[in-house]
């Protein structure tokens, strides 16, 4: 465990599903973010292990910048920025908001300190109180809450990757053994196909959705079957033992080139029979869902298993009657650990074979927030579900997560599909 914490962890912090109580949802989300950083030292919180990842305290600050910029600066009369030099440090990729520090340099920000950022967050929270009661701003506030929940997951996965670089294998949290169910034989749920309606429809109610989840539209599905559980560590061990990482015929060309170039022989964080977790090195449970794999690895495994990855539309059609708040997801500041609960949501984000592209009639939101999703619709793949590091209530059947095909540091796994 870290010798010195930067703040006292907030225990039993719940993140509710979206409700009419917007202020409560805002407060709970903000409290959980600060609880997640509680076990870290100042040095831990400043680490940046690669360009894809950001320091924990940068996530703490960037989520605050979002509320200060798009809510307080633009909608609170007379509001003055807490520090007018900080937007340059904590803007992520919003071109409309001007210049910003290079992404790979975020780990050089020894200042401001975590305590200074927490003071800034308290200032923003106080200033947000009257805006939380303004119904005209509810949609933008919900976007800010969802944005912060996304960064809670990124904070957890980024610090895991950073601590993994330390040969001592330091733990962020005390070890909490997961209640992993025996996987059992994989079963299949058949779906007849036909015309399906997919995507978010605002007419369904006031529930929040990102702009990339719509418009709702029709797709034609051929009959298919979806596995009733995720692929496990034990099954991945069989894939490795059978030469899965040595058989070029299983791999997409780009994937095989990357496996060769980077000498990849197992999922990220595996070593022997152990794997690295937020509680340090722990024995790997064969029945737990495999995580931290790339799209290339998922596709190769599916080929080896005589199956395929589902399309995002197949997955969404299968998920429409499932509870997105069920399964193993993030509730409190405790170690996220895949446990194989059997739910369609939770444990890990599931790769689909669908490219991340705009839906028919898609239009990005107006203004700077329109940069949130649309400009990334190139070269990435859609993932569905939720992970053990996803705030409960954040995901839904229409949710479209997306990553580049080589990336592995997130809680990414797979559920098989096949034609029938």
TISE-224963 format. One record per residue (C-alpha): x, y negated, z; residue in three letters. Coordinates in steps of 0.1 Angstrom, whole numbers, plus 5000, padded with zeros to 4 digits. Layout:
@X = X; Y = Y; Z = Z; type = ala
...
END
This chain:
@X = 5000; Y = 5000; Z = 5000; type = unk
@X = 5011; Y = 4964; Z = 4995; type = unk
@X = 5029; Y = 4950; Z = 5025; type = unk
@X = 5011; Y = 4917; Z = 5024; type = unk
@X = 4977; Y = 4909; Z = 5011; type = unk
@X = 4969; Y = 4876; Z = 4994; type = unk
@X = 4935; Y = 4874; Z = 5011; type = unk
@X = 4913; Y = 4895; Z = 5033; type = unk
@X = 4894; Y = 4921; Z = 5011; type = unk
@X = 4857; Y = 4917; Z = 5011; type = unk
@X = 4842; Y = 4951; Z = 5020; type = unk
@X = 4810; Y = 4966; Z = 5006; type = unk
@X = 4805; Y = 4939; Z = 4980; type = unk
@X = 4776; Y = 4950; Z = 4958; type = unk
@X = 4772; Y = 4938; Z = 4922; type = unk
@X = 4735; Y = 4940; Z = 4914; type = unk
@X = 4719; Y = 4945; Z = 4881; type = unk
@X = 4706; Y = 4913; Z = 4865; type = unk
@X = 4676; Y = 4900; Z = 4883; type = unk
@X = 4656; Y = 4868; Z = 4887; type = unk
@X = 4679; Y = 4859; Z = 4916; type = unk
@X = 4706; Y = 4844; Z = 4895; type = unk
@X = 4724; Y = 4827; Z = 4924; type = unk
@X = 4727; Y = 4860; Z = 4943; type = unk
@X = 4741; Y = 4878; Z = 4912; type = unk
@X = 4765; Y = 4849; Z = 4906; type = unk
@X = 4777; Y = 4850; Z = 4943; type = unk
@X = 4780; Y = 4888; Z = 4944; type = unk
@X = 4801; Y = 4888; Z = 4912; type = unk
@X = 4824; Y = 4861; Z = 4923; type = unk
@X = 4829; Y = 4878; Z = 4957; type = unk
@X = 4837; Y = 4912; Z = 4941; type = unk
@X = 4864; Y = 4896; Z = 4919; type = unk
@X = 4881; Y = 4881; Z = 4950; type = unk
@X = 4877; Y = 4915; Z = 4968; type = unk
@X = 4895; Y = 4933; Z = 4940; type = unk
@X = 4926; Y = 4910; Z = 4943; type = unk
@X = 4926; Y = 4914; Z = 4981; type = unk
@X = 4951; Y = 4943; Z = 4983; type = unk
@X = 4977; Y = 4926; Z = 4961; type = unk
@X = 5007; Y = 4907; Z = 4971; type = unk
@X = 5015; Y = 4874; Z = 4953; type = unk
@X = 5042; Y = 4892; Z = 4933; type = unk
@X = 5017; Y = 4920; Z = 4924; type = unk
@X = 4992; Y = 4894; Z = 4912; type = unk
@X = 5017; Y = 4877; Z = 4889; type = unk
@X = 5029; Y = 4908; Z = 4870; type = unk
@X = 5022; Y = 4911; Z = 4833; type = unk
@X = 5034; Y = 4944; Z = 4819; type = unk
@X = 5025; Y = 4939; Z = 4782; type = unk
@X = 5008; Y = 4914; Z = 4759; type = unk
@X = 4976; Y = 4933; Z = 4759; type = unk
@X = 4974; Y = 4929; Z = 4797; type = unk
@X = 4972; Y = 4898; Z = 4819; type = unk
@X = 4982; Y = 4891; Z = 4855; type = unk
@X = 4956; Y = 4897; Z = 4881; type = unk
@X = 4957; Y = 4861; Z = 4893; type = unk
@X = 4953; Y = 4849; Z = 4856; type = unk
@X = 4920; Y = 4869; Z = 4855; type = unk
@X = 4910; Y = 4852; Z = 4888; type = unk
@X = 4917; Y = 4818; Z = 4873; type = unk
@X = 4904; Y = 4824; Z = 4837; type = unk
@X = 4870; Y = 4834; Z = 4849; type = unk
@X = 4869; Y = 4803; Z = 4870; type = unk
@X = 4880; Y = 4782; Z = 4841; type = unk
@X = 4850; Y = 4796; Z = 4821; type = unk
@X = 4825; Y = 4783; Z = 4846; type = unk
@X = 4843; Y = 4750; Z = 4851; type = unk
@X = 4846; Y = 4744; Z = 4814; type = unk
@X = 4813; Y = 4756; Z = 4799; type = unk
@X = 4790; Y = 4748; Z = 4828; type = unk
@X = 4804; Y = 4721; Z = 4851; type = unk
@X = 4824; Y = 4700; Z = 4826; type = unk
@X = 4796; Y = 4701; Z = 4800; type = unk
@X = 4765; Y = 4700; Z = 4822; type = unk
@X = 4772; Y = 4686; Z = 4857; type = unk
@X = 4769; Y = 4649; Z = 4857; type = unk
@X = 4801; Y = 4632; Z = 4870; type = unk
@X = 4821; Y = 4664; Z = 4874; type = unk
@X = 4858; Y = 4660; Z = 4873; type = unk
@X = 4882; Y = 4688; Z = 4866; type = unk
@X = 4899; Y = 4703; Z = 4897; type = unk
@X = 4932; Y = 4700; Z = 4879; type = unk
@X = 4933; Y = 4686; Z = 4843; type = unk
@X = 4965; Y = 4705; Z = 4835; type = unk
@X = 4951; Y = 4740; Z = 4843; type = unk
@X = 4929; Y = 4744; Z = 4812; type = unk
@X = 4961; Y = 4748; Z = 4791; type = unk
@X = 4971; Y = 4777; Z = 4814; type = unk
@X = 4938; Y = 4795; Z = 4816; type = unk
@X = 4920; Y = 4791; Z = 4783; type = unk
@X = 4923; Y = 4826; Z = 4766; type = unk
@X = 4915; Y = 4823; Z = 4729; type = unk
@X = 4890; Y = 4795; Z = 4724; type = unk
@X = 4904; Y = 4775; Z = 4695; type = unk
@X = 4877; Y = 4749; Z = 4701; type = unk
@X = 4891; Y = 4742; Z = 4735; type = unk
@X = 4925; Y = 4733; Z = 4722; type = unk
@X = 4961; Y = 4745; Z = 4728; type = unk
@X = 4969; Y = 4771; Z = 4755; type = unk
@X = 4998; Y = 4789; Z = 4768; type = unk
@X = 5010; Y = 4819; Z = 4747; type = unk
@X = 4993; Y = 4851; Z = 4758; type = unk
@X = 5026; Y = 4869; Z = 4764; type = unk
@X = 5038; Y = 4841; Z = 4787; type = unk
@X = 5010; Y = 4845; Z = 4813; type = unk
@X = 5033; Y = 4865; Z = 4836; type = unk
@X = 5056; Y = 4835; Z = 4839; type = unk
@X = 5031; Y = 4815; Z = 4858; type = unk
@X = 5044; Y = 4817; Z = 4893; type = unk
@X = 5024; Y = 4786; Z = 4900; type = unk
@X = 4996; Y = 4779; Z = 4908; type = unk
@X = 4996; Y = 4804; Z = 4936; type = unk
@X = 4968; Y = 4828; Z = 4944; type = unk
@X = 4958; Y = 4807; Z = 4973; type = unk
@X = 4956; Y = 4776; Z = 4951; type = unk
@X = 4934; Y = 4795; Z = 4926; type = unk
@X = 4911; Y = 4806; Z = 4954; type = unk
@X = 4908; Y = 4770; Z = 4966; type = unk
@X = 4898; Y = 4761; Z = 4930; type = unk
@X = 4872; Y = 4789; Z = 4929; type = unk
@X = 4857; Y = 4776; Z = 4961; type = unk
@X = 4855; Y = 4742; Z = 4946; type = unk
@X = 4837; Y = 4755; Z = 4915; type = unk
@X = 4813; Y = 4777; Z = 4935; type = unk
@X = 4802; Y = 4746; Z = 4955; type = unk
@X = 4797; Y = 4725; Z = 4924; type = unk
@X = 4778; Y = 4753; Z = 4907; type = unk
@X = 4750; Y = 4754; Z = 4933; type = unk
@X = 4726; Y = 4729; Z = 4917; type = unk
@X = 4732; Y = 4743; Z = 4882; type = unk
@X = 4722; Y = 4778; Z = 4894; type = unk
@X = 4687; Y = 4764; Z = 4899; type = unk
@X = 4684; Y = 4749; Z = 4864; type = unk
@X = 4664; Y = 4773; Z = 4842; type = unk
@X = 4678; Y = 4756; Z = 4811; type = unk
@X = 4713; Y = 4769; Z = 4820; type = unk
@X = 4703; Y = 4804; Z = 4830; type = unk
@X = 4715; Y = 4820; Z = 4797; type = unk
@X = 4749; Y = 4804; Z = 4798; type = unk
@X = 4753; Y = 4813; Z = 4835; type = unk
@X = 4744; Y = 4849; Z = 4828; type = unk
@X = 4771; Y = 4848; Z = 4800; type = unk
@X = 4796; Y = 4836; Z = 4826; type = unk
@X = 4786; Y = 4863; Z = 4850; type = unk
@X = 4789; Y = 4890; Z = 4823; type = unk
@X = 4823; Y = 4875; Z = 4813; type = unk
@X = 4836; Y = 4877; Z = 4849; type = unk
@X = 4824; Y = 4913; Z = 4852; type = unk
@X = 4844; Y = 4922; Z = 4820; type = unk
@X = 4874; Y = 4906; Z = 4836; type = unk
@X = 4869; Y = 4926; Z = 4868; type = unk
@X = 4875; Y = 4957; Z = 4847; type = unk
@X = 4904; Y = 4942; Z = 4829; type = unk
@X = 4919; Y = 4931; Z = 4862; type = unk
@X = 4918; Y = 4967; Z = 4874; type = unk
@X = 4932; Y = 4983; Z = 4843; type = unk
@X = 4958; Y = 4956; Z = 4838; type = unk
@X = 4972; Y = 4959; Z = 4874; type = unk
@X = 4972; Y = 4997; Z = 4870; type = unk
@X = 4994; Y = 4994; Z = 4840; type = unk
@X = 5017; Y = 4969; Z = 4858; type = unk
@X = 5021; Y = 4991; Z = 4890; type = unk
@X = 5027; Y = 5021; Z = 4867; type = unk
@X = 5059; Y = 5004; Z = 4856; type = unk
@X = 5073; Y = 5007; Z = 4891; type = unk
@X = 5093; Y = 5040; Z = 4896; type = unk
@X = 5080; Y = 5041; Z = 4932; type = unk
@X = 5044; Y = 5045; Z = 4920; type = unk
@X = 5029; Y = 5019; Z = 4944; type = unk
@X = 4993; Y = 5022; Z = 4955; type = unk
@X = 4968; Y = 4994; Z = 4953; type = unk
@X = 4942; Y = 5012; Z = 4974; type = unk
@X = 4942; Y = 5040; Z = 4999; type = unk
@X = 4935; Y = 5074; Z = 4983; type = unk
@X = 4898; Y = 5083; Z = 4982; type = unk
@X = 4892; Y = 5117; Z = 4968; type = unk
@X = 4867; Y = 5118; Z = 4941; type = unk
@X = 4837; Y = 5141; Z = 4944; type = unk
@X = 4843; Y = 5158; Z = 4910; type = unk
@X = 4817; Y = 5182; Z = 4898; type = unk
@X = 4827; Y = 5215; Z = 4882; type = unk
@X = 4826; Y = 5208; Z = 4845; type = unk
@X = 4810; Y = 5241; Z = 4834; type = unk
@X = 4806; Y = 5251; Z = 4798; type = unk
@X = 4798; Y = 5223; Z = 4774; type = unk
@X = 4763; Y = 5221; Z = 4762; type = unk
@X = 4746; Y = 5202; Z = 4734; type = unk
@X = 4716; Y = 5179; Z = 4731; type = unk
@X = 4700; Y = 5181; Z = 4696; type = unk
@X = 4685; Y = 5150; Z = 4680; type = unk
@X = 4663; Y = 5152; Z = 4649; type = unk
@X = 4676; Y = 5121; Z = 4633; type = unk
@X = 4654; Y = 5098; Z = 4612; type = unk
@X = 4649; Y = 5061; Z = 4613; type = unk
@X = 4661; Y = 5046; Z = 4646; type = unk
@X = 4659; Y = 5010; Z = 4660; type = unk
@X = 4692; Y = 4999; Z = 4674; type = unk
@X = 4705; Y = 4967; Z = 4689; type = unk
@X = 4692; Y = 4942; Z = 4714; type = unk
@X = 4658; Y = 4926; Z = 4709; type = unk
@X = 4651; Y = 4894; Z = 4729; type = unk
@X = 4614; Y = 4902; Z = 4726; type = unk
@X = 4620; Y = 4932; Z = 4749; type = unk
@X = 4623; Y = 4908; Z = 4779; type = unk
@X = 4647; Y = 4883; Z = 4795; type = unk
@X = 4676; Y = 4908; Z = 4800; type = unk
@X = 4710; Y = 4895; Z = 4791; type = unk
@X = 4729; Y = 4908; Z = 4760; type = unk
@X = 4760; Y = 4896; Z = 4742; type = unk
@X = 4755; Y = 4881; Z = 4707; type = unk
@X = 4772; Y = 4911; Z = 4691; type = unk
@X = 4745; Y = 4935; Z = 4703; type = unk
@X = 4719; Y = 4921; Z = 4679; type = unk
@X = 4699; Y = 4915; Z = 4658; type = unk
@X = 4679; Y = 4947; Z = 4664; type = unk
@X = 4677; Y = 4966; Z = 4631; type = unk
@X = 4669; Y = 5000; Z = 4615; type = unk
@X = 4694; Y = 5027; Z = 4608; type = unk
@X = 4690; Y = 5061; Z = 4593; type = unk
@X = 4704; Y = 5090; Z = 4613; type = unk
@X = 4710; Y = 5125; Z = 4600; type = unk
@X = 4702; Y = 5153; Z = 4625; type = unk
@X = 4730; Y = 5156; Z = 4651; type = unk
@X = 4740; Y = 5170; Z = 4685; type = unk
@X = 4757; Y = 5152; Z = 4713; type = unk
@X = 4777; Y = 5170; Z = 4740; type = unk
@X = 4760; Y = 5169; Z = 4774; type = unk
@X = 4793; Y = 5159; Z = 4792; type = unk
@X = 4826; Y = 5143; Z = 4786; type = unk
@X = 4858; Y = 5161; Z = 4776; type = unk
@X = 4878; Y = 5170; Z = 4807; type = unk
@X = 4914; Y = 5170; Z = 4817; type = unk
@X = 4914; Y = 5208; Z = 4816; type = unk
@X = 4902; Y = 5209; Z = 4780; type = unk
@X = 4929; Y = 5183; Z = 4771; type = unk
@X = 4955; Y = 5206; Z = 4787; type = unk
@X = 4943; Y = 5233; Z = 4763; type = unk
@X = 4946; Y = 5209; Z = 4734; type = unk
@X = 4982; Y = 5201; Z = 4744; type = unk
@X = 4991; Y = 5238; Z = 4749; type = unk
@X = 4978; Y = 5246; Z = 4715; type = unk
@X = 5001; Y = 5221; Z = 4698; type = unk
@X = 4976; Y = 5193; Z = 4695; type = unk
@X = 5003; Y = 5166; Z = 4695; type = unk
@X = 5024; Y = 5186; Z = 4671; type = unk
@X = 4999; Y = 5194; Z = 4644; type = unk
@X = 4998; Y = 5167; Z = 4617; type = unk
@X = 4967; Y = 5182; Z = 4601; type = unk
@X = 4946; Y = 5171; Z = 4631; type = unk
@X = 4956; Y = 5134; Z = 4629; type = unk
@X = 4947; Y = 5103; Z = 4610; type = unk
@X = 4978; Y = 5091; Z = 4591; type = unk
@X = 4982; Y = 5060; Z = 4613; type = unk
@X = 4977; Y = 5080; Z = 4644; type = unk
@X = 5002; Y = 5106; Z = 4635; type = unk
@X = 5028; Y = 5079; Z = 4627; type = unk
@X = 5023; Y = 5063; Z = 4661; type = unk
@X = 5025; Y = 5096; Z = 4679; type = unk
@X = 5058; Y = 5103; Z = 4662; type = unk
@X = 5072; Y = 5068; Z = 4666; type = unk
@X = 5063; Y = 5065; Z = 4703; type = unk
@X = 5069; Y = 5102; Z = 4712; type = unk
@X = 5033; Y = 5105; Z = 4727; type = unk
@X = 5027; Y = 5140; Z = 4741; type = unk
@X = 4998; Y = 5134; Z = 4766; type = unk
@X = 4973; Y = 5107; Z = 4777; type = unk
@X = 4987; Y = 5076; Z = 4793; type = unk
@X = 4996; Y = 5080; Z = 4830; type = unk
@X = 5001; Y = 5118; Z = 4829; type = unk
@X = 5032; Y = 5135; Z = 4842; type = unk
@X = 5033; Y = 5172; Z = 4848; type = unk
@X = 5002; Y = 5181; Z = 4868; type = unk
@X = 4998; Y = 5146; Z = 4882; type = unk
@X = 4985; Y = 5113; Z = 4870; type = unk
@X = 4990; Y = 5077; Z = 4881; type = unk
@X = 4959; Y = 5061; Z = 4897; type = unk
@X = 4952; Y = 5029; Z = 4917; type = unk
@X = 4961; Y = 5051; Z = 4947; type = unk
@X = 4995; Y = 5059; Z = 4932; type = unk
@X = 5005; Y = 5094; Z = 4919; type = unk
@X = 4978; Y = 5120; Z = 4926; type = unk
@X = 4972; Y = 5156; Z = 4915; type = unk
@X = 4951; Y = 5157; Z = 4883; type = unk
@X = 4917; Y = 5174; Z = 4886; type = unk
@X = 4910; Y = 5197; Z = 4856; type = unk
@X = 4873; Y = 5191; Z = 4858; type = unk
@X = 4875; Y = 5153; Z = 4858; type = unk
@X = 4869; Y = 5135; Z = 4824; type = unk
@X = 4901; Y = 5127; Z = 4805; type = unk
@X = 4908; Y = 5090; Z = 4803; type = unk
@X = 4934; Y = 5066; Z = 4789; type = unk
@X = 4935; Y = 5080; Z = 4754; type = unk
@X = 4935; Y = 5061; Z = 4721; type = unk
@X = 4910; Y = 5064; Z = 4693; type = unk
@X = 4936; Y = 5084; Z = 4674; type = unk
@X = 4939; Y = 5109; Z = 4702; type = unk
@X = 4901; Y = 5112; Z = 4706; type = unk
@X = 4897; Y = 5118; Z = 4668; type = unk
@X = 4924; Y = 5144; Z = 4668; type = unk
@X = 4909; Y = 5162; Z = 4697; type = unk
@X = 4875; Y = 5162; Z = 4681; type = unk
@X = 4890; Y = 5177; Z = 4649; type = unk
@X = 4908; Y = 5204; Z = 4670; type = unk
@X = 4875; Y = 5212; Z = 4688; type = unk
@X = 4857; Y = 5217; Z = 4655; type = unk
@X = 4835; Y = 5186; Z = 4662; type = unk
@X = 4836; Y = 5149; Z = 4656; type = unk
@X = 4831; Y = 5116; Z = 4674; type = unk
@X = 4796; Y = 5102; Z = 4674; type = unk
@X = 4786; Y = 5071; Z = 4656; type = unk
@X = 4777; Y = 5041; Z = 4678; type = unk
@X = 4741; Y = 5045; Z = 4665; type = unk
@X = 4738; Y = 5081; Z = 4674; type = unk
@X = 4751; Y = 5074; Z = 4709; type = unk
@X = 4727; Y = 5045; Z = 4713; type = unk
@X = 4697; Y = 5065; Z = 4701; type = unk
@X = 4706; Y = 5093; Z = 4725; type = unk
@X = 4710; Y = 5068; Z = 4754; type = unk
@X = 4678; Y = 5049; Z = 4751; type = unk
@X = 4660; Y = 5069; Z = 4778; type = unk
@X = 4690; Y = 5070; Z = 4802; type = unk
@X = 4696; Y = 5047; Z = 4831; type = unk
@X = 4726; Y = 5025; Z = 4824; type = unk
@X = 4730; Y = 5018; Z = 4861; type = unk
@X = 4735; Y = 5055; Z = 4869; type = unk
@X = 4768; Y = 5074; Z = 4870; type = unk
@X = 4802; Y = 5066; Z = 4884; type = unk
@X = 4806; Y = 5029; Z = 4881; type = unk
@X = 4822; Y = 5001; Z = 4901; type = unk
@X = 4802; Y = 4990; Z = 4932; type = unk
@X = 4829; Y = 4979; Z = 4957; type = unk
@X = 4866; Y = 4971; Z = 4959; type = unk
@X = 4876; Y = 5007; Z = 4960; type = unk
@X = 4898; Y = 5029; Z = 4937; type = unk
@X = 4881; Y = 5035; Z = 4903; type = unk
@X = 4884; Y = 5072; Z = 4896; type = unk
@X = 4867; Y = 5093; Z = 4870; type = unk
@X = 4846; Y = 5121; Z = 4887; type = unk
@X = 4825; Y = 5137; Z = 4860; type = unk
@X = 4790; Y = 5130; Z = 4874; type = unk
@X = 4774; Y = 5142; Z = 4841; type = unk
@X = 4757; Y = 5109; Z = 4834; type = unk
@X = 4758; Y = 5094; Z = 4799; type = unk
@X = 4770; Y = 5062; Z = 4815; type = unk
@X = 4800; Y = 5059; Z = 4838; type = unk
@X = 4835; Y = 5075; Z = 4843; type = unk
@X = 4849; Y = 5062; Z = 4810; type = unk
@X = 4842; Y = 5043; Z = 4779; type = unk
@X = 4834; Y = 5067; Z = 4750; type = unk
@X = 4849; Y = 5063; Z = 4716; type = unk
@X = 4827; Y = 5063; Z = 4686; type = unk
@X = 4837; Y = 5066; Z = 4650; type = unk
@X = 4821; Y = 5033; Z = 4642; type = unk
@X = 4841; Y = 5003; Z = 4631; type = unk
@X = 4833; Y = 4971; Z = 4651; type = unk
@X = 4815; Y = 4951; Z = 4625; type = unk
@X = 4786; Y = 4926; Z = 4626; type = unk
@X = 4750; Y = 4938; Z = 4624; type = unk
@X = 4728; Y = 4927; Z = 4596; type = unk
@X = 4718; Y = 4890; Z = 4600; type = unk
@X = 4743; Y = 4885; Z = 4628; type = unk
@X = 4751; Y = 4849; Z = 4636; type = unk
@X = 4776; Y = 4839; Z = 4663; type = unk
@X = 4764; Y = 4815; Z = 4690; type = unk
@X = 4769; Y = 4778; Z = 4684; type = unk
@X = 4799; Y = 4760; Z = 4699; type = unk
@X = 4830; Y = 4774; Z = 4716; type = unk
@X = 4812; Y = 4803; Z = 4731; type = unk
@X = 4805; Y = 4816; Z = 4696; type = unk
@X = 4842; Y = 4826; Z = 4696; type = unk
@X = 4834; Y = 4852; Z = 4723; type = unk
@X = 4828; Y = 4882; Z = 4700; type = unk
@X = 4824; Y = 4875; Z = 4664; type = unk
@X = 4859; Y = 4866; Z = 4654; type = unk
@X = 4872; Y = 4900; Z = 4666; type = unk
@X = 4851; Y = 4920; Z = 4642; type = unk
@X = 4881; Y = 4934; Z = 4623; type = unk
@X = 4902; Y = 4965; Z = 4627; type = unk
@X = 4886; Y = 4978; Z = 4660; type = unk
@X = 4863; Y = 5006; Z = 4670; type = unk
@X = 4831; Y = 5006; Z = 4691; type = unk
@X = 4830; Y = 5023; Z = 4725; type = unk
@X = 4798; Y = 5030; Z = 4744; type = unk
@X = 4787; Y = 5037; Z = 4779; type = unk
@X = 4806; Y = 5023; Z = 4809; type = unk
@X = 4836; Y = 5034; Z = 4830; type = unk
@X = 4844; Y = 5039; Z = 4867; type = unk
@X = 4858; Y = 5003; Z = 4866; type = unk
@X = 4827; Y = 4987; Z = 4850; type = unk
@X = 4806; Y = 4967; Z = 4874; type = unk
@X = 4773; Y = 4985; Z = 4879; type = unk
@X = 4745; Y = 4967; Z = 4861; type = unk
@X = 4769; Y = 4953; Z = 4834; type = unk
@X = 4763; Y = 4979; Z = 4806; type = unk
@X = 4733; Y = 4991; Z = 4786; type = unk
@X = 4725; Y = 5013; Z = 4757; type = unk
@X = 4730; Y = 4984; Z = 4732; type = unk
@X = 4764; Y = 4974; Z = 4747; type = unk
@X = 4793; Y = 4973; Z = 4723; type = unk
@X = 4828; Y = 4975; Z = 4738; type = unk
@X = 4856; Y = 4974; Z = 4713; type = unk
@X = 4893; Y = 4982; Z = 4711; type = unk
@X = 4921; Y = 4987; Z = 4686; type = unk
@X = 4926; Y = 5024; Z = 4677; type = unk
@X = 4961; Y = 5026; Z = 4694; type = unk
@X = 4952; Y = 5011; Z = 4728; type = unk
@X = 4951; Y = 5034; Z = 4758; type = unk
@X = 4954; Y = 5014; Z = 4790; type = unk
@X = 4916; Y = 5011; Z = 4795; type = unk
@X = 4894; Y = 5039; Z = 4810; type = unk
@X = 4887; Y = 5053; Z = 4775; type = unk
@X = 4876; Y = 5089; Z = 4769; type = unk
@X = 4853; Y = 5109; Z = 4746; type = unk
@X = 4821; Y = 5128; Z = 4742; type = unk
@X = 4819; Y = 5151; Z = 4712; type = unk
@X = 4792; Y = 5152; Z = 4685; type = unk
@X = 4785; Y = 5175; Z = 4656; type = unk
@X = 4762; Y = 5177; Z = 4626; type = unk
@X = 4732; Y = 5201; Z = 4627; type = unk
END
